[in-house]
Amino acid sequence: MKTKENPFDAEIHVPTARNELLATVMETINTNQEITTLWHVINVNAMDRLGITDHGPVHFQIAANIGLKLCRLLIKNKIPMSITTDYQLSTDHAEVVVVLAGILHDLGMSINRDQHEEFSLFLANTVLRETLDFLPITERTIVISEIMHAIISHRSDGRPLTLEAGIARVADALDMSKGRSRIPYEAGEVNIHSVSAAAIDNIEIQEGEEKPIQINILMNNSAGLFQVDELLKNKILGSGLEPYMDVKAYIDRKTEKNLLKSFSIKGL
C-alpha cells in the first residue's frame, strides 16, 4: 500500500493477475478521491479519536490481499464460489466481491464506531454503483448485492450466506499482528486487544496438505491466544470456510516476551 505525503491520497494494490475486471476496479478505486478521503476520515476517528487499532488504507490493503489469497486457494482446489454456483458468474467476479468487501467494509467508521457495519452499507451503495458502472446492469446488481452482504456479514454476529462473505469476514480477522496495535500500544493504550495483537509476530497463509488453506500464527507471547481463540475463532465459525482451512498457533517459549510490567483494571 502506497501512502503519499498528502494524507487524503492513498493507493491500494492487489495482484490482479489475469483478472481484467479486478484491474479495472482497482484503477477506479485508487483514483476516486471520495474513497481515499473516507479512508483518512475513518482512521482519524479510529486512531486519533478512539485510540483503537488501524482502520485505514493499511488495514484495507491487508484485508483485501488476504481475502484474495484465500479466494484463490479455494478456487485452485476447485471449491466453487457462491456467485458462480448461484448466478453462473465467473471466478473473476468472485475475486472482485472479495476485494471490494475488504476495501470498503469499514466505510461506516467515518460516521460512528457503533453500528458501523450498517452505516457502511449506504455509503458503499453509492461508491459501488460508480465503481462498477462498466459492468452490464444485471452483473452489476448481483455483484453489488454480494459485496453488500459480505460487508454486513463481517460484524461480530454476522452470518455469511456466501463463501465470498465468509472469506471477507475471516480475512478481516486475520489482520491481527503486532503492527496493527503498534500506535495504541506504544501510546499506553493497554488492553487485551492491544497486548494480544502485540504478541502476534506473523501470519502465514499457504496451501494446506489436507485442506486447501493452512493458517500458521506465530506468537512471541501466550497473550496472543486471545486473538486466536476469542476473535479469529468466532469469525471462522459460521463463515463457511470451516471445512477448507486449518489453523495452527505456535509460541516460541525460548524467546517469549514479557509484554506487561503490570496491569490494572481501569475503574478499580
C-alpha positions as a Markdown table, in Angstrom:
| # | Residue | x | y | z |
|---|---|---|---|---|
| 1 | Met | 0.0 | 0.0 | 0.0 |
| 2 | Lys | 1.5 | 3.3 | -1.1 |
| 3 | Thr | 0.6 | 6.3 | 1.1 |
| 4 | Lys | 1.5 | 9.6 | -0.4 |
| 5 | Glu | 2.6 | 12.8 | 1.6 |
| 6 | Asn | -1.0 | 14.1 | 1.3 |
| 7 | Pro | -2.9 | 12.1 | 3.9 |
| 8 | Phe | -6.0 | 12.2 | 1.7 |
| 9 | Asp | -4.3 | 10.3 | -1.0 |
| 10 | Ala | -3.6 | 6.5 | -0.8 |
| 11 | Glu | -3.2 | 3.7 | -3.2 |
| 12 | Ile | -4.1 | 0.1 | -2.5 |
| 13 | His | -2.6 | -2.7 | -4.6 |
| 14 | Val | -3.6 | -6.3 | -5.0 |
| 15 | Pro | -2.2 | -8.9 | -7.5 |
| 16 | Thr | -4.8 | -8.6 | -10.3 |
| 17 | Ala | -3.1 | -11.4 | -12.3 |
| 18 | Arg | -5.2 | -12.1 | -15.4 |
| 19 | Asn | -8.4 | -10.7 | -13.9 |
| 20 | Glu | -9.2 | -7.7 | -16.1 |
| 21 | Leu | -12.3 | -6.9 | -14.1 |
| 22 | Leu | -10.3 | -6.6 | -10.9 |
| 23 | Ala | -7.6 | -4.5 | -12.6 |
| 24 | Thr | -10.3 | -2.0 | -13.8 |
| 25 | Val | -11.9 | -1.9 | -10.4 |
| 26 | Met | -8.6 | -1.1 | -8.6 |
| 27 | Glu | -7.7 | 1.6 | -11.1 |
| 28 | Thr | -11.1 | 3.2 | -10.4 |
| 29 | Ile | -10.8 | 2.8 | -6.6 |
| 30 | Asn | -7.3 | 4.4 | -6.5 |
| 31 | Thr | -8.4 | 7.4 | -8.5 |
| 32 | Asn | -11.6 | 8.1 | -6.5 |
| 33 | Gln | -10.8 | 11.0 | -4.2 |
| 34 | Glu | -14.0 | 10.4 | -2.2 |
| 35 | Ile | -12.9 | 6.9 | -1.3 |
| 36 | Thr | -9.4 | 7.8 | -0.4 |
| 37 | Thr | -10.7 | 10.8 | 1.7 |
| 38 | Leu | -13.1 | 8.5 | 3.5 |
| 39 | Trp | -10.2 | 6.1 | 4.4 |
| 40 | His | -8.4 | 9.0 | 6.0 |
| 41 | Val | -11.5 | 10.1 | 7.9 |
| 42 | Ile | -12.1 | 6.6 | 9.1 |
| 43 | Asn | -8.6 | 6.4 | 10.6 |
| 44 | Val | -8.9 | 9.8 | 12.3 |
| 45 | Asn | -11.9 | 8.5 | 14.1 |
| 46 | Ala | -10.4 | 5.2 | 14.9 |
| 47 | Met | -6.8 | 6.0 | 15.9 |
| 48 | Asp | -6.8 | 9.7 | 16.8 |
| 49 | Arg | -10.2 | 10.0 | 18.5 |
| 50 | Leu | -10.9 | 6.5 | 19.8 |
| 51 | Gly | -7.4 | 5.2 | 20.3 |
| 52 | Ile | -8.1 | 1.9 | 18.7 |
| 53 | Thr | -6.3 | -0.1 | 16.0 |
| 54 | Asp | -5.7 | 1.0 | 12.4 |
| 55 | His | -8.8 | 1.0 | 10.3 |
| 56 | Gly | -7.3 | 2.9 | 7.3 |
| 57 | Pro | -5.8 | 2.0 | 4.0 |
| 58 | Val | -3.1 | -0.2 | 5.6 |
| 59 | His | -5.8 | -2.4 | 7.1 |
| 60 | Phe | -7.8 | -2.4 | 3.9 |
| 61 | Gln | -4.7 | -3.4 | 1.9 |
| 62 | Ile | -4.1 | -6.3 | 4.2 |
| 63 | Ala | -7.7 | -7.5 | 4.4 |
| 64 | Ala | -8.1 | -7.3 | 0.6 |
| 65 | Asn | -4.9 | -9.2 | -0.1 |
| 66 | Ile | -5.6 | -11.8 | 2.5 |
| 67 | Gly | -9.1 | -12.3 | 1.2 |
| 68 | Leu | -7.9 | -12.6 | -2.4 |
| 69 | Lys | -5.3 | -15.2 | -1.4 |
| 70 | Leu | -7.9 | -17.2 | 0.5 |
| 71 | Cys | -10.2 | -17.0 | -2.5 |
| 72 | Arg | -7.6 | -18.1 | -5.0 |
| 73 | Leu | -6.5 | -21.0 | -2.8 |
| 74 | Leu | -10.1 | -22.2 | -2.7 |
| 75 | Ile | -10.5 | -21.8 | -6.5 |
| 76 | Lys | -7.2 | -23.6 | -7.1 |
| 77 | Asn | -8.6 | -26.5 | -5.1 |
| 78 | Lys | -11.8 | -26.5 | -7.2 |
| 79 | Ile | -14.1 | -25.1 | -4.4 |
| 80 | Pro | -16.9 | -23.3 | -6.3 |
| 81 | Met | -17.6 | -19.7 | -5.3 |
| 82 | Ser | -21.2 | -18.8 | -4.4 |
| 83 | Ile | -21.5 | -16.2 | -7.2 |
| 84 | Thr | -20.6 | -19.0 | -9.7 |
| 85 | Thr | -22.9 | -21.6 | -8.2 |
| 86 | Asp | -25.9 | -19.3 | -7.8 |
| 87 | Tyr | -25.6 | -16.9 | -10.7 |
| 88 | Gln | -23.1 | -18.6 | -13.1 |
| 89 | Leu | -20.8 | -15.6 | -12.9 |
| 90 | Ser | -17.1 | -16.1 | -13.2 |
| 91 | Thr | -14.4 | -16.5 | -10.5 |
| 92 | Asp | -13.2 | -13.1 | -11.7 |
| 93 | His | -16.5 | -11.7 | -10.3 |
| 94 | Ala | -15.9 | -13.6 | -7.1 |
| 95 | Glu | -12.5 | -12.0 | -6.7 |
| 96 | Val | -14.0 | -8.6 | -7.2 |
| 97 | Val | -16.6 | -9.2 | -4.5 |
| 98 | Val | -13.9 | -10.3 | -2.0 |
| 99 | Val | -11.5 | -7.5 | -2.7 |
| 100 | Leu | -14.1 | -4.7 | -2.7 |
| 101 | Ala | -15.6 | -6.1 | 0.6 |
| 102 | Gly | -12.1 | -6.0 | 2.1 |
| 103 | Ile | -11.6 | -2.4 | 0.9 |
| 104 | Leu | -15.0 | -0.9 | 1.8 |
| 105 | His | -16.2 | -2.9 | 4.8 |
| 106 | Asp | -15.4 | -0.2 | 7.4 |
| 107 | Leu | -16.6 | 2.9 | 5.5 |
| 108 | Gly | -19.2 | 3.4 | 8.2 |
| 109 | Met | -16.4 | 4.2 | 10.7 |
| 110 | Ser | -16.3 | 7.6 | 9.1 |
| 111 | Ile | -19.7 | 8.2 | 10.8 |
| 112 | Asn | -19.6 | 6.2 | 14.0 |
| 113 | Arg | -17.9 | 3.1 | 15.5 |
| 114 | Asp | -21.1 | 1.6 | 16.9 |
| 115 | Gln | -23.2 | 0.0 | 14.1 |
| 116 | His | -20.5 | 1.0 | 11.6 |
| 117 | Glu | -21.3 | -2.1 | 9.5 |
| 118 | Glu | -24.8 | -0.8 | 8.8 |
| 119 | Phe | -23.5 | 2.7 | 8.1 |
| 120 | Ser | -21.0 | 1.1 | 5.6 |
| 121 | Leu | -23.9 | -0.2 | 3.5 |
| 122 | Phe | -25.4 | 3.1 | 2.4 |
| 123 | Leu | -22.0 | 4.7 | 1.8 |
| 124 | Ala | -20.8 | 1.6 | -0.2 |
| 125 | Asn | -24.0 | 1.5 | -2.2 |
| 126 | Thr | -23.2 | 4.8 | -3.9 |
| 127 | Val | -19.5 | 4.1 | -4.2 |
| 128 | Leu | -20.1 | 0.7 | -5.8 |
| 129 | Arg | -22.5 | 2.0 | -8.4 |
| 130 | Glu | -19.9 | 4.4 | -9.6 |
| 131 | Thr | -17.0 | 1.9 | -9.4 |
| 132 | Leu | -18.8 | -0.9 | -11.2 |
| 133 | Asp | -20.7 | 1.2 | -13.8 |
| 134 | Phe | -18.7 | -0.6 | -16.6 |
| 135 | Leu | -20.5 | -3.8 | -15.9 |
| 136 | Pro | -23.8 | -4.8 | -17.5 |
| 137 | Ile | -26.7 | -3.9 | -15.2 |
| 138 | Thr | -27.5 | -7.5 | -14.3 |
| 139 | Glu | -23.9 | -8.3 | -13.4 |
| 140 | Arg | -23.5 | -5.0 | -11.6 |
| 141 | Thr | -26.7 | -5.6 | -9.5 |
| 142 | Ile | -25.6 | -9.1 | -8.5 |
| 143 | Val | -22.0 | -8.1 | -7.7 |
| 144 | Ile | -23.1 | -5.1 | -5.6 |
| 145 | Ser | -25.6 | -7.3 | -3.7 |
| 146 | Glu | -22.9 | -9.9 | -2.9 |
| 147 | Ile | -20.5 | -7.2 | -1.8 |
| 148 | Met | -23.1 | -5.6 | 0.5 |
| 149 | His | -23.8 | -9.0 | 2.0 |
| 150 | Ala | -20.1 | -9.5 | 2.7 |
| 151 | Ile | -19.9 | -6.1 | 4.3 |
| 152 | Ile | -22.7 | -6.6 | 6.7 |
| 153 | Ser | -21.5 | -10.2 | 7.5 |
| 154 | His | -18.2 | -9.0 | 8.9 |
| 155 | Arg | -19.9 | -7.7 | 12.1 |
| 156 | Ser | -19.4 | -9.8 | 15.3 |
| 157 | Asp | -22.8 | -11.6 | 15.0 |
| 158 | Gly | -22.7 | -11.8 | 11.2 |
| 159 | Arg | -24.0 | -14.8 | 9.4 |
| 160 | Pro | -22.4 | -15.2 | 5.9 |
| 161 | Leu | -24.6 | -16.9 | 3.4 |
| 162 | Thr | -21.9 | -16.9 | 0.7 |
| 163 | Leu | -18.4 | -18.2 | 0.6 |
| 164 | Glu | -17.2 | -14.8 | -0.6 |
| 165 | Ala | -18.7 | -13.2 | 2.5 |
| 166 | Gly | -17.1 | -15.8 | 4.7 |
| 167 | Ile | -13.7 | -15.1 | 3.1 |
| 168 | Ala | -14.1 | -11.4 | 3.7 |
| 169 | Arg | -15.1 | -12.0 | 7.3 |
| 170 | Val | -12.1 | -14.2 | 8.0 |
| 171 | Ala | -9.7 | -12.0 | 6.1 |
| 172 | Asp | -10.6 | -9.0 | 8.2 |
| 173 | Ala | -9.9 | -11.0 | 11.4 |
| 174 | Leu | -6.6 | -12.3 | 10.1 |
| 175 | Asp | -5.2 | -8.7 | 10.2 |
| 176 | Met | -4.3 | -9.1 | 13.8 |
| 177 | Ser | -0.5 | -8.9 | 14.0 |
| 178 | Lys | 1.5 | -6.6 | 16.2 |
| 179 | Gly | 1.9 | -3.9 | 13.5 |
| 180 | Arg | -1.8 | -3.1 | 13.7 |
| 181 | Ser | -1.7 | -2.5 | 17.5 |
| 182 | Arg | 1.6 | -0.5 | 17.5 |
| 183 | Ile | 0.3 | 3.0 | 17.8 |
| 184 | Pro | -2.3 | 2.4 | 20.6 |
| 185 | Tyr | 0.1 | 0.1 | 22.4 |
| 186 | Glu | 3.0 | 2.5 | 22.3 |
| 187 | Ala | 0.7 | 5.3 | 23.3 |
| 188 | Gly | -0.1 | 3.4 | 26.5 |
| 189 | Glu | -3.5 | 2.0 | 25.5 |
| 190 | Val | -3.1 | -1.2 | 27.4 |
| 191 | Asn | -5.9 | -3.7 | 27.0 |
| 192 | Ile | -6.3 | -7.3 | 25.9 |
| 193 | His | -6.7 | -6.2 | 22.3 |
| 194 | Ser | -3.5 | -4.2 | 22.0 |
| 195 | Val | -1.5 | -6.6 | 24.1 |
| 196 | Ser | -2.7 | -9.7 | 22.4 |
| 197 | Ala | -2.1 | -8.2 | 18.9 |
| 198 | Ala | 1.4 | -7.2 | 20.0 |
| 199 | Ala | 2.0 | -10.9 | 20.8 |
| 200 | Ile | 1.4 | -11.9 | 17.1 |
| 201 | Asp | 4.6 | -11.8 | 15.2 |
| 202 | Asn | 3.4 | -13.1 | 11.8 |
| 203 | Ile | 0.5 | -14.8 | 10.0 |
| 204 | Glu | 1.4 | -17.3 | 7.3 |
| 205 | Ile | -1.3 | -18.3 | 4.7 |
| 206 | Gln | -0.5 | -21.2 | 2.4 |
| 207 | Glu | -1.9 | -24.1 | 0.6 |
| 208 | Gly | -2.5 | -27.0 | 3.1 |
| 209 | Glu | -1.7 | -30.6 | 2.7 |
| 210 | Glu | -5.0 | -31.9 | 4.0 |
| 211 | Lys | -7.2 | -28.9 | 3.4 |
| 212 | Pro | -7.0 | -26.1 | 0.8 |
| 213 | Ile | -5.9 | -23.4 | 3.3 |
| 214 | Gln | -3.3 | -23.6 | 6.1 |
| 215 | Ile | -3.1 | -20.7 | 8.5 |
| 216 | Asn | 0.0 | -20.6 | 10.8 |
| 217 | Ile | 0.1 | -18.0 | 13.5 |
| 218 | Leu | 3.5 | -17.2 | 15.0 |
| 219 | Met | 3.4 | -15.7 | 18.5 |
| 220 | Asn | 6.0 | -14.3 | 20.9 |
| 221 | Asn | 3.8 | -14.5 | 23.9 |
| 222 | Ser | 0.8 | -16.6 | 25.0 |
| 223 | Ala | -1.3 | -13.4 | 25.2 |
| 224 | Gly | -1.8 | -13.9 | 21.5 |
| 225 | Leu | -4.1 | -16.8 | 22.2 |
| 226 | Phe | -6.8 | -14.2 | 22.9 |
| 227 | Gln | -6.6 | -13.1 | 19.2 |
| 228 | Val | -6.8 | -16.7 | 18.1 |
| 229 | Asp | -9.3 | -18.3 | 20.4 |
| 230 | Glu | -11.6 | -15.3 | 21.1 |
| 231 | Leu | -11.5 | -13.3 | 17.9 |
| 232 | Leu | -10.4 | -15.3 | 15.0 |
| 233 | Lys | -12.3 | -18.5 | 16.0 |
| 234 | Asn | -15.5 | -16.5 | 16.3 |
| 235 | Lys | -15.0 | -15.2 | 12.8 |
| 236 | Ile | -14.2 | -18.6 | 11.3 |
| 237 | Leu | -17.1 | -20.4 | 12.9 |
| 238 | Gly | -20.2 | -20.0 | 10.7 |
| 239 | Ser | -18.1 | -18.4 | 7.9 |
| 240 | Gly | -18.5 | -21.5 | 5.6 |
| 241 | Leu | -14.7 | -21.9 | 5.5 |
| 242 | Glu | -14.5 | -24.4 | 8.3 |
| 243 | Pro | -14.2 | -27.5 | 6.0 |
| 244 | Tyr | -11.5 | -25.8 | 4.0 |
| 245 | Met | -9.0 | -24.5 | 6.5 |
| 246 | Asp | -6.7 | -25.5 | 9.4 |
| 247 | Val | -5.3 | -23.0 | 11.9 |
| 248 | Lys | -2.3 | -23.6 | 14.0 |
| 249 | Ala | -0.7 | -21.3 | 16.5 |
| 250 | Tyr | 2.9 | -21.5 | 17.7 |
| 251 | Ile | 4.7 | -19.9 | 20.6 |
| 252 | Asp | 8.5 | -19.7 | 20.9 |
| 253 | Arg | 8.9 | -20.3 | 24.6 |
| 254 | Lys | 12.6 | -19.6 | 24.4 |
| 255 | Thr | 12.1 | -16.1 | 23.3 |
| 256 | Glu | 8.7 | -15.4 | 24.9 |
| 257 | Lys | 8.4 | -11.7 | 25.6 |
| 258 | Asn | 7.1 | -10.0 | 28.7 |
| 259 | Leu | 4.7 | -7.5 | 27.2 |
| 260 | Leu | 3.5 | -6.1 | 30.5 |
| 261 | Lys | 5.3 | -5.0 | 33.6 |
| 262 | Ser | 2.0 | -4.5 | 35.4 |
| 263 | Phe | -1.7 | -4.4 | 34.5 |
| 264 | Ser | -4.5 | -2.7 | 36.4 |
| 265 | Ile | -8.2 | -2.8 | 35.6 |
| 266 | Lys | -9.5 | 0.7 | 35.0 |
| 267 | Gly | -12.0 | 1.9 | 37.5 |
| 268 | Leu | -10.9 | -0.4 | 40.3 |
